[in-house]
Amino acid sequence: MNALRVNSYTERWAALGNALPNPKAILSVSAHWYIQDAAVTVSTAPRTIHDFGVFPRELYQVQLGGFIRNKSA
């Protein structure tokens, strides 16, 4: 599983991430929640939700830190 390995594929993605400027904002849309109405959640430090199964235990230990650097974002 590439998400847990260091190889030419993941090294290229890392290089691309380092070469691009930091985003001012990130929009994430999920179809995994079943609620009656549309909803918006805003957080400066959202927690990582592992909503998948049958993957290596190490993948569940990955925590993606997120925060807003610029309040105008």
WOJO-V288141 format. One record per pair of residues at least 4 apart in sequence whose ideal C-beta (glycine too) atoms are under 6 Angstrom apart, sorted by sequence separation. I is the first residue (numbers start at 1). J is the second residue. D is the distance in whole Angstrom. If there is no record, write none. Layout:
[[I | J | D] [I | J | D]]
This chain:
[[6 | 10 | 6] [55 | 59 | 5] [68 | 73 | 6] [2 | 9 | 6] [2 | 10 | 6] [50 | 60 | 5] [48 | 63 | 5] [48 | 64 | 5] [32 | 51 | 6] [46 | 66 | 5] [45 | 67 | 5] [44 | 67 | 5] [44 | 68 | 5] [25 | 73 | 4] [24 | 73 | 5] [4 | 58 | 5]]
